[in-house]
């Protein structure tokens, strides 16, 4: 019996005793007082007093039991400290609740603890010793602790503390940065009237959006705005999936204007200088990944990307190429020697760009070498290198990683081509130990660099690094000597990465190809390099037989046969699948060797396969991405892929629903 019921029971008993006494007195006054009446009253009184005594004894026994468990002083301290206690039986049913609960009109005696507060089950399962639970009906928060050697739970009301902490968290400062991608290019040759329309339809909605959400917004450049907000506002923006992104996309498509938004948000620290540094790094990340997306980072956590649902626009200018060329030239001239490193299992684009950079360095008469492992080349590239071997070895110094380490000095310049991730590097130790590093790449950045680069030339809109370095050639102080063989390999690098000039191409891509043709590139030779033999044709056919269609234009092909596929062959199958009608994206999964599984993903441009594979710790481009994982199976990778494809479309749908007008 709980305390409240006990009080009511005792009150009723005392009322009966008083009523009986009044009846006896009236009977005596009127001459009806006799022995049977007195005896009845006495027995009745003894019985009722016994019940009161028994309840008091039971309560005393409970208190004695609690005193034994807690100690008398501790029990009194809990009373004064306003800490609640309850006991439960072997079925986890509440048998007693202290006044702490009764004062709050909370009474669940006889019911299971987990029915009242399901979270308490974590304590009973032994996964946690104490938990924070919310009693939603009354908007209260309790810290619940279990005493391990007895069936008692302690409750500390932390509602006010929780509200203060929540308020403190909500008021934490968040800094944001908005950049209008391609704004300068879009307005460079426009008339004032057209620029006014762009400002009215693009910039003004951004300002209105910021004001609507009580953010401080300041323009820092023509194409850039600084935001100041707090965590509460930021969480609302997250719930709305940053609707301003869709508004700008819709306005850009309506006019049309090639303008999208890159946004960055830094949070999680009160150090404003650190927030500012984080913010600039995040904006660089968002833009290096092609723009039209948001990079968010909480101090101490990994970067999170939101958006990225459109292909990167070609936005580098010849002015930028000239500036990069000049910076690279100065870094080379200030160096004692140069080491060029590529990625593991080098392909045509990787080797071609390394050869071109090697010739640029040779122009300034600096010692230069290319780190190469003949056993770690893509098969068709290996055939091409063997064919051109006699001419290339006289023009380039190919070394192993061990040999390059002996050449590494304080003033050595290390140039990474076609990658920016140490996990993919064919000479990771060299990059890790180098003091001077340059990155030339066209893959979208995954996150912060694991090293400190002196210069980063990362253009996600470029078809290939072969295209980027070809553009650098005319801006050197003297003519760069590129042989016909080197030009052909460069041309092949562009051809492979654009799937025969069918994907990821812009006007600059064809300009670079035309320049290479002038330098002696042989397109027919490139085509011959890429021809497949009959065995490759047969294995590709077997893989294609396993292709399965899924919703949203997805096709997945898996191969788990005895023969192991190369990464290049997997990519070729993925490209082939895109030729099927109504296929939006293709994924091919196969074993590379006994303990490594690889996946290649391709898209015609409406699905961002990079975002999907990035969640699986892969990477690449919007329409071309890859993954390689050890100690995995084809089936496990496929299951994980399907889960992430589902998540991708759910997030994309949520972003679209945040702006129904789109």
N, C-alpha and C positions, 0 to 999 in steps of 0.2 A: 504494500500500500504506500502511495506517495505521500509527501508531507501535507499537501493541500487536502487530500482525501482524509488523512488522519485527523486534521483539525476539524473537518466537518463531522466526522464520526464521533469524536469526543464531545463536540458541542451538542449533538443529538442526545447522547447518553446523559450528559449533565442536565439537559432540559427534562428528560424523563424522570430523573431523580428528584428534581425540584417539584415537578408536577405531582409525583407520588407523595412527597412530603406534604404538599398543600392539601391533597385529598385526605390524608390521614388526620391532619389538624381539623379539617372541616367535619370529619366523621366524629372526632373526639368532642368537639363543641356541641354537636347535635346528639351526643349520647350513643353513637354507633361504633365507638372505638373498642374493639374486642381483640382477643388473642390471634385469631386467624388472620385478621387484616394486618396486624403488626408483623406476624410471621411472613406473610406474603411480601410485604414491603421490604423486610430484612433480606429475604432470599433474592428478591429482585435487585436490591441495591448491591448485594454482594456480587451477583452475577455481572452487573454492569461495571462495577469497579474492577472486577477481574479482567474484563475486556480492555478497559483503559490501561490497566497495569501491564497486560500482555503486549499491547501496542507500544507502550513506552519502553518495555523491556526489549522488544524487537528493534526499536529505533536505537536504543542504547547499545544493543548488540552490534548493530550495523556501524554505529560510531566507534565502538570498541574495535571492530574489525578494521575500519579505516585507520584508526589510531595505531593499530598494530602494523599496518602496511606503511603508513606515512610517518608515524610518530605523532604524539599529541601536539607538540610544538609546531610541526609542519602543517598539521591539519588546521590549527588555528591561524597559521600564516596564510593558508589558502583562502580562508574565510575573509580575512582582512585585505588580502591582495585581490579580491574579487576574481578568483579563479574558479571555474566550474569543474565539477567532477561528476562522472556517471559510472555505474557499474553495469556489467552485462554477464549473461550466463554462457554456457557452452555453445548455445545456438546463436550467439551474438545478439540476443534480445536484451533490451535495456531493462534492468531490474530496479534501478534507483537513479534519481537525478537530484542534484543539490539545489539549494535555494537560488543559486546563480541563474539557473534556467527558469525556475518558477517566477522569479522577478521579471523575466523577459517574456512571460506567457508562452514558454516553450515546454511542451510535455509530450514525450514520445515513449513513456514507460509501457512496456509490453510489446513494442515494435522493434524490428531489427535496426541496429545502428546504421547499416548500409542502405536501408530504405530511406532513412532521413538524410544521410550524407553519404552518397555512393563513393566519394573519394577516399573515405576511411578504409575501404577495402584494401588499399595499397599498404596500409599499416598492418592489417591482419595477414596479408600475404608475405610480410616480412621484407618487402622491397624498400621501405622507408621507415625511419623511426619517428619522424614527425612531419606533418604536412600542413599546408595552409588551405582551408576550405571556405567556401562561400555559401552562406545560408541565404539563398537568393530571395526567398519569400519576405525576409525582413531586411535584406541588404546588409547583412552582417558578415564579418570575416573572423574566423577563429583559427588560432594556432593549436593544433591537436597533437598531443603527445601521449604515447601509451607506456604504462609502467610494465616492463617486460615480465615481472614475476607475479603479476596479479591481473585480474580482469577489470581494470580501471582505466578510464581515459580522462585526461585533463584538458580543459578548454580555456584558452586565454583569448579574451576579446581584443582583437587587434584592428578593429574597424577604423578607428581614428588614425592609427599609425599607417594602415594601408592607404587610406585616403590621402594622407600627407605624402606618402611615397609616390602614389599615383600622380598627385598634383606636381610633385617635384620632377618626375619623369616627363610629364606632359609639357612642362615649362622649359625643358632643356633646349638649348639653341641648336638649330639646324641651318646650315648655309647651303644655298642653291645657286646654280649658274645655268643660264639658258643661252644657247648659241644657235643662231639662224644659219643652218648649213647652206652653203652656196649663195648667200645673200649678196656678197660683193660681185660674184660672177653674174648673178641674175640681174643686178642693177647697173653693171658697169657701162653698158651702152644704151640704157633705157632713157627715155625722155622724162622730164620732171613730173609730168602728169601720170605716167605709168608708175614711177617710183612712189608717188603719193598714194596711188591705189594699193600698191604692195604694202606700204606702211599702214594704211587704214584697214586692210583685210588680214594682215599677218601680225603686225606689231601691236595694234590696238587691242585685239582679242587677248593677247598675252598679258597686257597691262590690266585689262578688265578682269581676267581670270585671277591674277595675283591679288587685286583689290578685293574681289569677292571672297577670297579665302583669308583676308586680313594679313596678307604678307607684305613686307616692305620690299619694294622693287625699285632698283636704280639702274639706269642705263649706263654701262661703262664703255661701250663702243657702239658703233652703228648696228652691229649684228650680235651684241651680247648684253645680257641683263644679269645683275646680281640680285639674289633673293635672300631675305632674312625671315625665318619662321621658327616655329617650335615643333616639338614632337607631336603634339595633339593635331596641329594643322597637317603635318607630314603624313600622319596615319590616315587622315581624311582623304588626302590626295591619293594615297595608296588604294584606299577603298574605291575611289572613283577611277582607278587605273589611269591617272593623269590625262584626263579628258582633253586637255589643251593640245595634246599630240594629234588626236584625231581631227580637231578643229582646224589645225594648221594644214594637215594633209588634205582635208576636204577643200579648203580655200586654195591651196596650191594646185589641186587638180582642176578646179573650176576655171582658173584664169587663162592658161595654165602657167605655173611658175615652179621651177625646180628647187623649191625651198622646203626643207624639213627642219625639225628641231633636234638638237643634241642637248641633253640635260644632265646635270650632275648634282648630287646631294651628299654632303659630308655631315656626319653626326656622331654622337657618342663620346664627346669630350668637351670640356669647358676651355680648352686651350685654343684660342682663336687663330693663332699662327699655324697650329697643326691642322685645324679645320681648313684654313686657306690653302695650305700645301696639299692636303687631301683633295680639295675641290679642283685644283688645277690638274692634278694627276688624273682624276676621274674624268674630267672633260677631255683630256688628251686620249684616254682610253675609249670613251664613247665615239670620238671622231675617228680614231684610228681603226675602229671596227666598222666604219662606214656611215656613222651618224644615224639620225632617225631613231634614236634609242636613249635610254636613261641609264646612267651608271650610279649606283648607290653604294655607299660604304659606311658602316658603323665601325668606329675605331676598335681595332682588335679583331675584326671579323673580315671575311672575304668579301670581295666586290660582288654585287648582285646587278644583273642587267635586266632591264625591262624594255620591251619593244623590239626593235630591230626587224620589223616586218616588211622592209623594202630594201631592194638591192642598193649597194653603195653607188652614188653618182660620181662620174668623172669630174674631179674638181681641182686637180693640180694644174697650175699654170706654168708657162715657160719661164716666168720670172722665178717661181719657186724652184724649178729644175736648175736654173742658173745659180741660184743661191746655194742649193745643195751641192752642186758641182764645185763651187768655190770653197765651201766649207770642207768638203772631202779632200780637195787638193791641198788645203792648208794643213789638215791633219796628217796627210801622207808626207808632206814636206817636213813637218816637225818630228817625224818618227825616224827611228834608226832602221827599222825593218817592218815588214807587214806580213801577217799570217792570215790567210783566208780560210774560213771553216764553213762547211755546209751541214746539211742534216743527214741523219742515218738513212741508209738505202737511197743514196742520191739519185735523183731523176734528171732529165734533160734540163729543166729550168734551173735546178740547183747548180749543176756543173757548168752550164752555159754562162750563168751570171758570174760564177767564180772565175772562169776563163777571161771574161770581159774585164772584171775588176783587176785581175792580174796584169792585163795589158795596160790598163790605166796607170797602175802603180809603176810599171816598167817605163812609162813615158817620163816619169820624174826620177828615174835612175835609182830607185830604192830597192834593196833586196826584198823579194817577195816569194812566198811559197803557198801551195794549196794543200791542205790536209785531205788526203784521199786514202781510202781503203779499197783496193781493187776487188775484194770479195764482198764489198757492201755497196755495190752499184746495181741500179735497176737493170734488168737483163738486156733490154734493147740499147740502153746507154752504154753498157759494157761492150756490146758488139761495135757500136760506133767509136768508142774510145780505142778499141783494138785496131780498127780500120785506120784511124788517124794517128795512131800511137807514134810513128816515126817523126811526124811533123810536130806534134804537140809537145813531146818530151824535150825538144830543142828550144821551145819557146816558153815553157812553164816548168817550175820546180815542184814536182809532186812528192809529198813527204807523208810519213805516218805521224800519228799523234805523238808518239815517243820522240821522234826526231824533232818535231815542232816544239815540244816542251824544252828541248835543249837550246832552241833558238829564242825562246821567250825572254825578253828583258824588260826593264822598267819603261823604256821608251818604245817598246814594240806596239804597233797598232794591230789589233785583231778585228777583222771585218767578218761579220756573220751575214751570210746570204741565204735567202729563201726560208728563213726561220728566225725565231726570237726566243725559243724555249730551250732551256738547258737539257730538258728530258729528251729532246729530239736531236740535240747537237752531236756531231760525230767527233767532237773534241771538247767535251764539256769542261774538263780540267783546265784546258788552256783559257777558256773564257772566264772561268771562276778565278783564275790566278792573275789574269791580265789587268793592267791598270788603265788601259785605253781601249775601249770597245766601240765599234760602229755597227749599227744594224741596218741592213737594206732588205726589206721584206714586203710582201703584199698580202699576208694573212692577217685576219682580224686578231687583235690582241686579246688574250684571255684574262690578263690581270697585270699586276705589277711585275716588273723585270726582277729577276733574281740576281742581277748585277747592275752596275751603274754605267750606262752608256754615255759616251761623249756626244754622239749624234745618232738620231733615229730617223731613218727615211722609210716610213711604213705607209704605204698607200693601198688601202683595201680596195680601191676602185680600179687598180691596175690589173691587167689580165695576168701578169707574170712579172717576176723580177727581171727576166730577160728584157721585157719591155722597158722597165725602169732604167736599167744600166745602159741600154741602147740609147736612151734619151740623154744620158750623161756624156756620151762620147764627144759630141760636137762642142761642148763647153769647156774642154780642157785647153791648156795654154798652147799645146802643140798637137798635131794630128796623132790620134791613137792608131797604132798599127794593128788592125784586125784582119786576120787571114781569111781566106774563103772557107776553110774548114771551121774556124771559130764562128764565122757568120752563119754558116749552115746549122751548127749546133744551137746558136742563139735563136735562129728562125724556128728550129724544131721545138725549142723550149716554149716559145709562144704558141706554136701549133698545138702542142699537147695540152697545155693548160687552158686553151680556148676550145678544145674538142674540134679542131679543124676550123677555127674562126667562126664557130657557131654559138659560143656562149662566152659571157664576160668580155665582150669586145666593145671598144669605143673608137672614136676617130683616131686617138693617139696610138691605139693598137696597130691599126693599118699603116699609120705613118712610120711606126717603128719597123714594121715588116718591110715597107718600101725602102727604108734606109738600109736594112740588112741586105735586101736584094741588090742595092747599089754596091755594097761591099763584097758582093760575090756569093751570097747565099744561094744554094741550089735547092729549090722546093721539091724537085723530083727525088733528090738524095734524101731529104727529110721524110718523104713519103715511103721510100724504100726502107729507111731505118725502122719505121713503125709497122711494117707488114708483119702479120702473124704467120707462124708456120702451121702445118696441119694439126699437130698435137695441141697447140693453143686453141685452134678453131674447135677441135673436138671437145676439149675441156670446157670452153665457153658455152658450147651447145648443151653440155650436161648441166651446167649451172643454170642456164636459162630455163631448162625443163622444170626446175624446182621453184620458179617464180610464182608468187601468190599475190592476188589483188586484195586490197583493203580499201575501206572508205576514204574519201577525200583524194582520190587519185594516187594512192600509195601502192607501190609494188615492192615486195621484199623477196629476195632470192637467197637461199642458203645452200651451202655445199659442205658436206662433212665426209667426203670420200677419202680414199687412201692417198690419192695424189694431193700434194699441197700446192695451193695457188700463190702466186706472187702478188704483191700489192698492186703492181701495174695491171695485172690481169683482172683483179677484182674491180679496179676502177674502170677498165674497158667494158666489163659486163654491165656495170652501173650505167655507163654512157649509152650502151646499146638499148637498155630498157627504156630510156627516155624517148626512144624513137617509136614507141608504141602509142597508139592514139589514146587520148584521155589520161595519160600518165603524167602526173604533176611532179612526183619525186620517186626516186628509186634507191633501194638500200640492198647491198650485197654483203653477205657475211660468210666468211670461210676461215679455215685454219691456215695459218702461215707455216707453222711447224707443230711439233707435238704438244707444245704448251702455250702457244700464242694464237689468238684469234684476231682477225682484222675485219674492219667494215669500211666500205666506201659508200658515200651518199652523194646523190646528184639531184638537182632540181632545175626545172625550166624557168624558175624565177619568182614563183608565187608562194613557195614554201621555203622558209629559212632552215635548211638542214643543219647549218652550223649551230643554231640555238638548240636543236634537238640533240645533237651529238655532244655539245658542250656540257649538257647535264649529265652525260655519261663519261665526262672527262676526256672527250675528244676535242676536235676543233677544225678550223679551216675557213671557208668562205660562206657567204650567204647561199650560194647554189652548188658549192663543192666542199665536202667535208670528209673527214676520215677518223678512224679510231683503231687503236691497237692495244690489246690487253693480254697480259700473261695470266696463267692459271685460270682460264675461263673456258667455257664450252660454247659452241655455236648456238645451242638451244637457249642457254642462259642469257647470252647477248641478245638474241631475238626477243625473248620475253621482256627484258629490260627496255629494249628499243620500242616495243609496242606500248609499254606503260608510258614512256616519255613522249611518244607521238600523240597519245591520248591527252596527256598533260599539256602539250604544245597547243593543240586545237582548243582545249578548254580555256587556256589563258588568252588565246587569240579571240575567242568568242566573248570572253569577259571584257576585253578591251573594246571590242566593237559595241557591246551592250552599254558601255559607259557613255556612249554618244550615239543614241538611237537615230539622230538626224543624218548620220553618215550613210 
